[in-house]
Amino acid sequence: MPRSLLTLLRRRLFWLTLLLTVWLLCSGQAQAGPIADRLAAFPNWEHKTALPAAQGDLVYPDWLRGEWQLTSTLVDLAAPLAPDLVSPGFESNQAHLGEPVTCPVRFVAVNRPSPGLVPIVTRQPQTVADRAFNGLSMARAYLGAATVRAVKVDPSNPNRQITLLRQNRQLESTVTARAIETADDRFITVERFQQVFRGGAIPYFNEVETTTAYRQIDQGVVADQVTAVYLSPQDPDFLKAQNQPVALYRYQLALAPTGV
């Protein structure tokens, strides 16, 4: 692989990861609590949150159903353990502060259980992300159409997604834990997932935790999102970090309706 392309992929790896996780959210019983407090405490995040294991498909509020134009803007970032520990790509990402990235996304209704989907206990349709479409759209928005070949979702596990890149490279993202809350008029979710980048001399591992608060407005949907990047156990500096984030990214998201 040309060195210039490998460098681009490394610098953009976090950007791709952060946006892919936006569409891997959850459903379940929820009420206001510590997730909202943690989001408000940014950037004072000192450790990981305790989360239950991720199970089943990911159901959104019905007001997210439809076709949207997503605009994501990086508005703040921090490296809590700098200068001792800084994640790859952090310094280059500072140049993207205030830079909007746009792409189409969509959420669809499902009317009956399918393999890998959470059992539907009523006859009312549930809203889920079109994961393959959204993943491909966002990956190409960040990495370019020439770099991203396809995005595939594991038919037996909706929490596992693989992004196929040029030169037989691939990024595998698996949601391992999640929780949600509702606070005022917001739908808040936090998810943790493992990522593996394959295709180089050795695989690159990472762990990411993304917290997103969605709010419906007259013109569509807006969201406040914070992503914390942690070192994986495979990293030689893992013990130095002591489960503290090595990078924090804050985004403002806006979804404008495009469908009829």
C-alpha positions as CSV (number, residue, x, y, z in Angstrom):
1,M,0.0,0.0,0.0
2,P,1.4,3.5,-0.8
3,R,2.7,5.3,2.3
4,S,0.5,8.3,1.5
5,L,-2.7,6.2,1.5
6,L,-1.7,4.4,4.7
7,T,-1.1,7.7,6.4
8,L,-4.4,9.0,5.3
9,L,-6.2,5.9,6.6
10,R,-4.5,6.2,10.0
11,R,-5.4,9.9,10.3
12,R,-9.0,9.3,9.3
13,L,-9.4,6.1,11.3
14,F,-10.8,7.9,14.3
15,W,-13.1,10.1,12.1
16,L,-14.6,7.0,10.5
17,T,-15.0,5.2,13.8
18,L,-16.7,8.2,15.5
19,L,-19.3,8.6,12.8
20,L,-20.0,4.9,12.3
21,T,-21.0,4.6,15.9
22,V,-23.6,7.3,15.6
23,W,-25.8,4.7,13.8
24,L,-25.2,1.8,16.2
25,L,-27.5,2.9,19.0
26,C,-29.9,1.0,21.3
27,S,-33.4,0.6,22.7
28,G,-34.8,-0.4,26.1
29,Q,-36.1,1.1,29.3
30,A,-34.6,4.5,30.1
31,Q,-34.8,7.5,32.4
32,A,-32.6,10.5,33.3
33,G,-29.4,9.6,35.1
34,P,-25.6,9.4,35.1
35,I,-25.2,9.4,31.3
36,A,-26.6,12.9,31.0
37,D,-24.5,14.1,33.9
38,R,-21.3,12.6,32.3
39,L,-22.1,14.3,29.0
40,A,-22.5,17.7,30.8
41,A,-19.1,17.1,32.6
42,F,-17.1,17.1,29.3
43,P,-14.0,17.2,29.2
44,N,-13.6,16.0,32.8
45,W,-13.9,12.3,32.0
46,E,-11.5,10.2,34.1
47,H,-12.6,6.6,33.5
48,K,-14.8,4.3,31.6
49,T,-18.5,4.0,32.5
50,A,-20.0,0.6,33.6
51,L,-22.2,-0.6,30.8
52,P,-24.3,-3.7,30.3
53,A,-23.5,-6.0,27.4
54,A,-25.0,-5.1,24.0
55,Q,-27.6,-7.5,22.8
56,G,-30.0,-7.6,19.8
57,D,-30.7,-4.9,17.2
58,L,-30.7,-1.2,17.8
59,V,-34.0,0.6,17.9
60,Y,-34.4,4.4,17.6
61,P,-37.2,6.8,18.5
62,D,-39.8,6.8,15.7
63,W,-39.1,10.5,15.1
64,L,-35.8,9.5,13.5
65,R,-37.5,7.4,10.9
66,G,-36.9,8.6,7.3
67,E,-34.2,10.0,5.1
68,W,-31.9,12.7,6.3
69,Q,-28.9,14.8,5.3
70,L,-26.4,14.5,8.2
71,T,-24.0,17.4,9.0
72,S,-21.4,16.5,11.6
73,T,-19.0,19.2,12.9
74,L,-16.1,18.8,15.3
75,V,-16.4,21.6,17.8
76,D,-14.0,20.6,20.6
77,L,-11.3,18.0,21.4
78,A,-9.0,17.2,24.3
79,A,-6.1,14.9,25.1
80,P,-6.4,14.4,28.9
81,L,-3.1,12.5,29.3
82,A,-0.9,14.6,27.0
83,P,2.0,15.0,26.6
84,D,2.7,11.5,28.0
85,L,0.0,9.7,26.0
86,V,-1.7,11.0,22.8
87,S,-3.7,8.9,20.4
88,P,-2.7,8.7,16.7
89,G,-4.3,11.3,14.6
90,F,-5.2,13.7,17.4
91,E,-2.9,16.5,16.4
92,S,-3.9,16.3,12.7
93,N,-7.6,16.3,13.7
94,Q,-7.2,19.7,15.3
95,A,-7.1,21.2,11.8
96,H,-10.7,19.9,11.3
97,L,-12.3,22.0,14.1
98,G,-15.4,23.7,12.8
99,E,-15.2,21.8,9.5
100,P,-18.7,20.3,8.6
101,V,-18.9,16.9,6.9
102,T,-22.2,16.0,5.2
103,C,-23.7,12.8,3.8
104,P,-27.2,11.1,3.4
105,V,-28.4,8.6,6.0
106,R,-31.7,6.8,6.6
107,F,-33.7,5.0,9.2
108,V,-36.3,2.4,8.3
109,A,-39.2,0.6,9.9
110,V,-39.2,-3.2,10.5
111,N,-42.5,-5.0,11.0
112,R,-41.5,-8.5,12.1
113,P,-38.5,-10.2,13.7
114,S,-35.6,-11.2,11.5
115,P,-32.4,-13.2,12.3
116,G,-30.2,-11.1,14.6
117,L,-33.0,-8.5,15.4
118,V,-34.4,-7.9,18.8
119,P,-37.8,-9.7,19.2
120,I,-40.7,-7.3,18.5
121,V,-43.2,-7.7,21.3
122,T,-45.9,-5.6,19.6
123,R,-47.3,-5.3,16.1
124,Q,-46.1,-1.7,15.8
125,P,-43.1,-1.3,13.5
126,Q,-39.8,-0.3,15.1
127,T,-37.3,2.2,13.7
128,V,-33.8,0.9,13.0
129,A,-30.8,2.3,11.0
130,D,-30.1,1.2,7.5
131,R,-26.7,0.2,8.7
132,A,-25.1,-0.8,5.4
133,F,-26.3,2.3,3.6
134,N,-25.4,4.7,6.4
135,G,-22.0,3.1,7.0
136,L,-21.0,3.3,3.3
137,S,-22.3,6.8,3.0
138,M,-20.4,8.1,6.0
139,A,-17.2,6.2,5.2
140,R,-17.1,7.6,1.7
141,A,-17.8,11.1,3.0
142,Y,-14.7,10.9,5.3
143,L,-12.3,8.7,3.3
144,G,-13.4,9.2,-0.3
145,A,-15.3,6.9,-2.7
146,A,-12.1,5.6,-4.2
147,T,-10.9,4.4,-0.8
148,V,-14.0,2.6,0.5
149,R,-15.2,-0.4,-1.4
150,A,-18.2,-1.6,0.7
151,V,-19.7,-1.8,4.1
152,K,-21.2,-5.1,5.4
153,V,-23.2,-5.9,8.4
154,D,-23.0,-9.4,10.0
155,P,-26.5,-11.0,9.3
156,S,-26.2,-12.9,12.6
157,N,-25.0,-9.9,14.7
158,P,-26.2,-6.4,13.9
159,N,-23.6,-5.0,16.3
160,R,-20.8,-6.1,14.0
161,Q,-19.9,-4.1,10.9
162,I,-17.0,-4.4,8.5
163,T,-15.8,-1.6,6.2
164,L,-13.8,-2.9,3.2
165,L,-11.1,-0.6,2.0
166,R,-8.6,-0.5,-0.9
167,Q,-5.6,-2.8,-1.0
168,N,-7.5,-5.5,1.0
169,R,-7.6,-3.3,4.1
170,Q,-10.6,-3.5,6.4
171,L,-12.0,-1.9,9.6
172,E,-14.1,-4.2,11.8
173,S,-16.3,-2.5,14.4
174,T,-18.2,-4.4,17.1
175,V,-20.4,-2.8,19.7
176,T,-19.8,-4.6,23.0
177,A,-21.8,-2.6,25.6
178,R,-24.5,0.1,25.7
179,A,-27.0,1.9,27.8
180,I,-29.6,4.7,27.2
181,E,-31.5,7.4,29.1
182,T,-34.2,9.9,28.4
183,A,-33.7,13.4,29.9
184,D,-36.2,16.1,29.3
185,D,-36.8,16.0,25.5
186,R,-33.5,14.2,24.7
187,F,-32.8,10.6,23.7
188,I,-29.3,9.8,25.1
189,T,-27.2,6.8,24.3
190,V,-23.7,5.6,25.3
191,E,-22.0,2.7,23.5
192,R,-18.6,1.1,23.8
193,F,-17.1,-0.9,20.9
194,Q,-13.9,-2.6,19.8
195,Q,-12.3,-1.8,16.5
196,V,-9.7,-3.8,14.5
197,F,-7.9,-2.4,11.5
198,R,-6.5,-5.2,9.4
199,G,-4.3,-5.2,6.3
200,G,-1.0,-3.9,7.6
201,A,1.9,-5.8,9.0
202,I,0.1,-6.2,12.3
203,P,-3.6,-5.5,13.2
204,Y,-4.3,-2.2,15.0
205,F,-6.7,-2.4,17.9
206,N,-8.7,0.4,19.6
207,E,-11.6,0.9,22.0
208,V,-14.1,3.8,21.7
209,E,-17.0,5.0,23.8
210,T,-19.5,7.3,22.2
211,T,-22.2,9.3,24.0
212,T,-24.9,11.0,22.0
213,A,-27.9,13.1,23.0
214,Y,-30.5,13.5,20.3
215,R,-33.3,16.2,20.3
216,Q,-36.1,16.6,17.9
217,I,-36.7,20.2,16.6
218,D,-39.0,21.7,14.0
219,Q,-36.4,21.6,11.3
220,G,-35.3,18.0,12.0
221,V,-33.0,16.6,14.7
222,V,-29.9,17.9,16.4
223,A,-27.4,16.1,18.7
224,D,-24.5,16.6,21.0
225,Q,-21.9,13.9,20.8
226,V,-18.8,13.1,22.7
227,T,-16.4,10.2,21.8
228,A,-13.8,9.0,24.2
229,V,-10.9,7.0,22.8
230,Y,-9.2,4.4,25.1
231,L,-6.1,2.3,24.6
232,S,-6.8,-1.4,24.0
233,P,-5.2,-4.1,26.1
234,Q,-3.0,-4.9,23.1
235,D,-1.4,-1.4,23.3
236,P,2.0,-1.3,25.1
237,D,0.9,1.9,27.0
238,F,-2.4,0.3,28.2
239,L,-1.3,0.1,31.8
240,K,-0.1,3.7,31.8
241,A,-3.5,4.9,30.8
242,Q,-5.3,3.1,33.6
243,N,-8.6,3.1,31.7
244,Q,-8.5,6.9,31.2
245,P,-9.4,8.3,27.8
246,V,-6.4,9.4,25.7
247,A,-8.6,11.5,23.4
248,L,-12.0,13.2,23.6
249,Y,-13.9,14.6,20.6
250,R,-17.0,16.6,20.8
251,Y,-19.4,17.0,17.8
252,Q,-22.5,18.9,16.9
253,L,-24.8,16.8,14.6
254,A,-27.7,18.1,12.6
255,L,-30.1,15.9,10.5
256,A,-32.3,17.7,7.9
257,P,-35.1,15.7,6.4
258,T,-34.8,14.9,2.6
259,G,-37.4,12.2,2.0
260,V,-41.0,12.9,1.0
